[in-house]
Amino acid sequence: MKTLDVICAVLLAIGGINWGLVGFFDFNLISTIFAAVPASARVIYALVGLSALYEIGDFAFGYKAMRERWCEAHAVRH
């Protein structure tokens, strides 16, 4: 699960950077990189969206489990 957390964090960072570029400069980096294959850009957008849903669910319902995955000191005490 820790690997999935890292993958989701990276995807969310990519999505955040892309939205920042769109907001500040009207430049869509994902569409520019994947212009030759538009379906691949849609896949990236879908993965970013799924990552957001995963993180929302993890924070809302699985915070204790996430904390135990990431905080070894906490896990050692219990």
Backbone bond lengths (Angstrom), bond angles and torsions (degrees), N, CA, C in turn:
res aa  C-N    CA-C-N  psi(-1)  N-CA   C-N-CA  omega(-1)  CA-C   N-CA-C  phi
1 M - - - 1.448 - - 1.523 111.43 -
2 K 1.325 116.13 -29.81 1.456 118.85 -179.35 1.536 110.15 -62.76
3 T 1.334 116.64 -36.72 1.458 120.74 178.31 1.523 110.33 -64.51
4 L 1.323 116.66 -41.88 1.461 120.45 177.81 1.530 111.22 -62.38
5 D 1.330 116.54 -37.84 1.477 120.19 176.77 1.525 110.87 -60.97
6 V 1.314 117.15 -42.45 1.469 121.50 -179.16 1.527 110.19 -67.63
7 I 1.325 117.23 -44.14 1.465 120.69 179.12 1.527 110.23 -60.44
8 C 1.322 116.36 -44.20 1.468 120.13 178.99 1.520 111.51 -64.05
9 A 1.316 117.16 -39.95 1.465 120.37 178.79 1.526 111.00 -63.45
10 V 1.319 117.19 -41.53 1.469 121.11 178.84 1.529 110.03 -64.65
11 L 1.335 116.77 -44.92 1.458 119.79 179.32 1.530 111.45 -62.87
12 L 1.323 116.76 -38.96 1.463 119.70 178.30 1.524 111.27 -67.85
13 A 1.320 117.63 -35.44 1.463 120.42 176.25 1.532 110.12 -65.49
14 I 1.327 117.03 -42.39 1.471 120.78 177.32 1.524 109.97 -61.20
15 G 1.323 116.13 -45.34 1.465 119.84 178.93 1.518 112.13 -63.29
16 G 1.321 116.91 -40.74 1.463 120.44 179.13 1.513 112.28 -65.45
17 I 1.316 116.43 -42.04 1.467 120.12 177.76 1.522 110.01 -63.63
18 N 1.334 115.85 -43.10 1.466 119.37 179.68 1.531 110.99 -61.38
19 W 1.341 117.52 -45.91 1.463 120.10 179.15 1.523 111.52 -65.30
20 G 1.316 117.45 -34.96 1.466 119.91 175.71 1.518 111.66 -63.38
21 L 1.329 116.04 -43.23 1.459 119.81 177.76 1.532 111.43 -64.36
22 V 1.326 116.43 -39.04 1.464 119.71 177.76 1.529 110.01 -64.62
23 G 1.324 116.50 -44.31 1.463 120.26 -177.59 1.516 114.00 -68.03
24 F 1.325 116.76 -42.03 1.463 120.07 -176.00 1.524 113.86 -85.57
25 F 1.336 116.17 -38.18 1.464 119.34 -170.92 1.523 114.30 -123.32
26 D 1.339 117.95 2.73 1.459 122.27 -176.47 1.533 110.50 53.37
27 F 1.335 115.85 42.83 1.461 122.80 -178.44 1.523 108.78 -126.32
28 N 1.333 116.58 117.74 1.453 121.77 -179.69 1.529 108.87 -97.79
29 L 1.317 116.39 102.09 1.461 122.30 -176.17 1.523 112.15 -64.25
30 I 1.324 117.62 -41.74 1.465 120.88 -178.37 1.522 110.38 -63.40
31 S 1.321 117.37 -46.01 1.464 120.41 178.60 1.525 111.43 -64.10
32 T 1.315 116.69 -35.18 1.461 120.52 179.21 1.527 111.09 -68.10
33 I 1.327 116.73 -44.78 1.471 120.42 -178.44 1.528 111.00 -67.26
34 F 1.321 116.22 -41.47 1.455 120.31 -174.82 1.535 112.31 -105.47
35 A 1.323 117.73 32.95 1.466 121.60 -178.16 1.523 111.99 -63.99
36 A 1.316 117.70 -33.74 1.460 120.97 -177.96 1.529 111.93 -68.93
37 V 1.333 116.71 -30.29 1.468 121.28 -179.03 1.527 108.00 -128.52
38 P 1.327 117.75 85.69 1.468 120.57 -176.06 1.531 113.82 -58.70
39 A 1.315 117.90 -29.37 1.471 120.48 179.38 1.531 110.71 -63.74
40 S 1.328 117.52 -32.62 1.466 119.56 179.49 1.528 111.05 -68.50
41 A 1.322 117.62 -34.02 1.468 120.36 176.13 1.522 109.73 -64.51
42 R 1.322 117.34 -40.34 1.467 120.83 177.94 1.520 110.86 -63.31
43 V 1.329 116.86 -36.87 1.469 120.55 177.78 1.520 110.05 -64.57
44 I 1.322 117.54 -42.41 1.468 121.29 178.16 1.525 110.04 -61.74
45 Y 1.336 116.67 -45.90 1.467 120.03 178.50 1.527 110.97 -60.31
46 A 1.321 116.64 -41.56 1.466 120.71 179.77 1.529 110.69 -65.05
47 L 1.330 117.80 -41.15 1.461 121.12 178.76 1.526 111.65 -65.54
48 V 1.328 116.83 -38.50 1.463 120.06 176.81 1.526 109.82 -64.38
49 G 1.324 117.08 -42.61 1.460 120.84 177.39 1.516 112.80 -62.73
50 L 1.326 117.14 -43.53 1.469 120.77 177.22 1.525 111.30 -64.51
51 S 1.321 116.20 -36.84 1.466 119.98 177.04 1.520 111.04 -63.05
52 A 1.321 116.25 -40.64 1.462 120.16 178.11 1.525 110.50 -63.15
53 L 1.321 117.13 -44.17 1.469 120.43 178.47 1.526 111.38 -63.02
54 Y 1.323 116.69 -40.27 1.460 120.77 178.01 1.533 110.46 -61.88
55 E 1.325 116.26 -46.14 1.466 119.94 -178.82 1.526 111.47 -66.43
56 I 1.331 117.52 -39.40 1.464 120.14 176.62 1.524 109.82 -60.97
57 G 1.321 116.38 -46.22 1.459 120.36 178.11 1.508 112.49 -63.12
58 D 1.313 116.94 -39.64 1.463 121.24 -179.92 1.525 110.85 -65.61
59 F 1.322 117.10 -42.13 1.462 119.71 178.97 1.516 112.12 -71.58
60 A 1.322 116.53 -38.41 1.462 119.96 -175.60 1.522 112.76 -77.58
61 F 1.324 117.07 -39.55 1.458 119.82 -171.66 1.523 114.52 -117.67
62 G 1.314 117.70 -22.47 1.452 119.56 -174.63 1.510 113.88 -122.47
63 Y 1.331 117.46 29.58 1.456 120.01 -175.20 1.520 111.85 -60.49
64 K 1.326 117.43 -41.29 1.457 120.19 -178.99 1.526 110.37 -64.22
65 A 1.307 117.49 -42.98 1.468 120.90 178.77 1.525 110.91 -64.74
66 M 1.346 117.09 -39.76 1.456 120.59 178.92 1.530 110.27 -65.35
67 R 1.315 116.05 -42.27 1.466 119.64 179.62 1.522 110.41 -62.21
68 E 1.322 117.15 -39.77 1.462 119.96 179.74 1.526 111.65 -68.70
69 R 1.343 117.18 -32.37 1.465 120.10 177.30 1.518 111.02 -66.39
70 W 1.336 117.14 -38.83 1.451 120.87 -171.74 1.523 114.26 -96.64
71 C 1.287 118.57 -25.33 1.466 121.36 -176.07 1.515 109.55 -104.89
72 E 1.323 116.25 91.97 1.457 121.08 -177.81 1.530 110.99 -62.98
73 A 1.327 117.00 -35.77 1.464 119.81 -179.62 1.518 109.62 -62.66
74 H 1.320 116.92 -39.06 1.474 121.21 178.28 1.521 109.99 -64.88
75 A 1.328 116.75 -41.96 1.469 120.95 -178.37 1.530 111.17 -67.99
76 V 1.337 117.69 -32.99 1.464 121.40 -178.52 1.532 109.71 -69.76
77 R 1.332 117.51 -36.70 1.459 120.92 -178.45 1.524 112.19 -67.29
78 H 1.310 117.87 -26.59 1.461 120.08 -175.84 1.487 111.29 -95.73
